[in-house]
Amino acid sequence: MFVSYRWLQEYVDLDGVTASELADKITKSGIEVEGVEVLNKGISNVVVGYVMEREKHPEADKLSKCLVDIGEEEPVQIICGAPNVAQGQKVAVAKVGARLPGGLKIKKAKLRGEVSQGMICSLQELGMDSKMVPKEYAEGIFVFPSDAEVGADAIEILNLNDEVLELGLTPNRADCLNMLGVAYEVAAILGREVKLPKAELNEISEKTSDYIRVTVEAPEQNPLYIAKMVKNVKIGPSPIWMQTRLMAAGVRPINNVVDITNYILMEYGQPLHAFDYDKLDSKEIVVRFASEGETIETLDGTERTLKADHLVITNGTKAVAAAGVMGGANSEVDERTINVLIESAYFTGATVRKASKDLGLRSESSARFEKGIDPTRTFEAAQHAAALMAKYAGGEALEGAVEADRLNLAENTVSVTVEKINNVLGTAVTAQEVGAIFTNLKFPFTEAGGTFHVNVPPRRPDITIAEDLVEEVGRLYGYDHIPATLPVAETTRGKLTANQLKRRKVRRFLEGAGLYEAITYALTSADKAKQYAIKETAANPVRLALPMSEDRSQLRLSLLPHLLEAVAYNNARKIDSVALYEIGAVFLPSGADELPKEEQHLAGVLTGLHLHHAWQGEKKAVDFYVAKGVLEGLFEMLGVLDCISYKAAKREGMHPGRTAVIELEGEEIGFIGQIHPEMQKQLDIKETYVFELSLAALFQADVPEIRYESMPRFPSMTRDMALVVETSVLAGDVRSAIVEAGGELLKEVMLFDLYEGDKMEPGKKSLAFSLRYFDPERTLTDEEVTEAHNRVLEAVEAKFGAELRK
């Protein structure tokens, strides 16, 4: 809600309170003011000028040479590029030395050889939003009415000496979606009175009831409908003060009749609609539910199909408006309109919300009906609109109005005690202070023995229970005046859980390894939902009941598909080296009528260069072992490296020869490998390596207690062996056998060479290992090391048929 400070002054005395101070007070009372815009910021020395002469520029077809009276001794010559500038107009002129928004300073200049002493301004050049500028001035300069005084301050006439407060309203504060509602709120904060607008309506002897009758066939959805006739209007622009107030409120001026309905909407919060009475071709208004499939062309020029639960306004046969949402093009007020029928009604919020959602139409009117309006203002709003049309459109308001009134306004009384207020707020307010707050809020009440019985006015439908009154007292008493207290109870110092600590360590390690954290959608499409899932499942992924789109319709089973999309996005923008990781939830289906199981996973993608030292000319591309090295460093940091093993595997979407499953103590927890070349081609990415594993399983692993050993005082002995084995034998299996056979003296085993050249028999390969033997208590002898080494040779020979390479 945009609130004009100067407009607000008409309802509440704001003397001594600046716009910024008022914004601070409103925010402290519970309604956030998101900003205060100074409309005339950076503008000076702009006046009303009269175009005495206008002729085409001798050297430019799109420029005009104008002689302009700006209220000084001599007129000035101004070169203007606006297509609509003409002799006899009164326009906004920035004189030489003037300042415009953006720091632009107007100087005397020459344009194509002709002197220009100023600038004729459009509203956009004066800082107004182009979306709010009247259409006739959207492509050119603004023209003042003929009674504007030459030389007068144009900024004052355009109401730009103003500041606009932007209120961030929560759904329960729909009462502040209008100027009167904001006035009540500000008056309560400042402890001042509200000055309500008064409509001076002079009616002619003809009666509205002679021109129209109203029938409501859906009284539950439309308990109150008021119709008011205004004859002989003259369509034209509304007065400048009204146009500028509407623009400040975020509404574009159209014509005097439509602007008046919008002005009343912003002032009272009561949506109105103006029908061209002669286009109705009927003397009756019938409010009914639409027929299934019935169509209406709305004011935006779109034909819309209605449903049977949509409420429509008809002329007895055809729909002329979608109730509370938007009027129909077949009864639109235009420049030929003479007689106007004003609609002021109360439609239930649920009815309007349903139609607005189904039709895809959101309007200022529907927003207010959805949240709730004050039905006590419905008649007064129609009367005020008729008075304004008589005054500013030259119309004649007919006597009386036609009403269909089945509205039953039950009195809403809510009670609260001073004791409850103090218990909830932790304050010590007195009954007198509470009474003063309710008085400032304009809430009628009675009080007896510290109990307040409050008659809540219809403009505040959010007040329904005692706690609502406690909130009103608290926010107007001042949240900053409520004393701060500590909890009275035994407390324990907060700390991170074990899983939170481990997750933080994982993030720090991966970022230290050069990976950037990514956060992707938990929702995915049907074709990607099952891709790269660690655990295969026969059940379908969980589908949303009301998805935003098919691309975001199912809960993911893996983090990798969206990370691969991120790689493709970067590669398409010439970022070839990408290293990303994500920690997030996947959703494993549990059953037809059960919620899915949410499990934390870790996934990573690496592509491009792992190292690039341009000066040394060194480049190292990402490969399987880079990705595996990152994971092994992570496992070592978490203390589970000795429990981890890798096994070659084939998985859908992965390279058949460069993929391995990751096992933790024999249980599969994830996989690592290269994306299948066909998938890489499909995604238009380069060679990419990925991993994904279950963090839940990793974090639940039993980690042995860290034990420290003294620095070794005795030397170790190293022996190398090159073993010839079948090509099908896995190096990891050979290493495990060596560790098992080596006994306590064998401390380290490292594979340092693999050979499969022409000097090797077909079907054979050579695996070279380095073994380090050590005893912390003594120096080992050659005989002891030889004995242990022979046991290793016997074990690998027996298990794999290995032979020492000669």
ZIFEN-V823345 format. One record per helix or strand of 2 or more residues. SS is the DSSP state (H for helix, E for strand). FROM is the first residue (numbers start at 1). TO is the last residue. If there is no record, write none. Layout:
((SS | FROM | TO) (SS | FROM | TO))
//
This chain:
((E | 2 | 4) (H | 5 | 8) (H | 19 | 28) (E | 32 | 38) (E | 44 | 56) (E | 64 | 69) (E | 76 | 80) (E | 90 | 100) (E | 104 | 105) (E | 109 | 111) (E | 114 | 116) (E | 119 | 121) (H | 124 | 126) (H | 135 | 137) (E | 143 | 144) (H | 154 | 157) (E | 163 | 168) (H | 171 | 176) (H | 179 | 190) (E | 203 | 207) (H | 208 | 210) (E | 213 | 216) (E | 224 | 231) (H | 240 | 248) (H | 256 | 268) (E | 272 | 276) (H | 277 | 280) (E | 284 | 289) (E | 295 | 298) (E | 303 | 305) (E | 311 | 314) (E | 319 | 322) (E | 326 | 328) (H | 329 | 331) (E | 340 | 346) (H | 349 | 359) (H | 364 | 371) (H | 375 | 392) (E | 396 | 399) (E | 402 | 405) (E | 412 | 417) (H | 418 | 425) (H | 431 | 440) (E | 444 | 448) (E | 451 | 456) (H | 466 | 477) (H | 479 | 481) (H | 498 | 512) (E | 516 | 517) (E | 523 | 524) (H | 550 | 552) (E | 554 | 555) (H | 560 | 571) (E | 578 | 588) (E | 597 | 607) (E | 609 | 613) (E | 618 | 621) (H | 624 | 638) (H | 641 | 643) (E | 644 | 648) (E | 654 | 664) (E | 667 | 675) (H | 677 | 683) (E | 688 | 694) (H | 695 | 699) (E | 717 | 726) (H | 731 | 742) (E | 746 | 755) (E | 764 | 773) (H | 782 | 800) (E | 803 | 804))
//
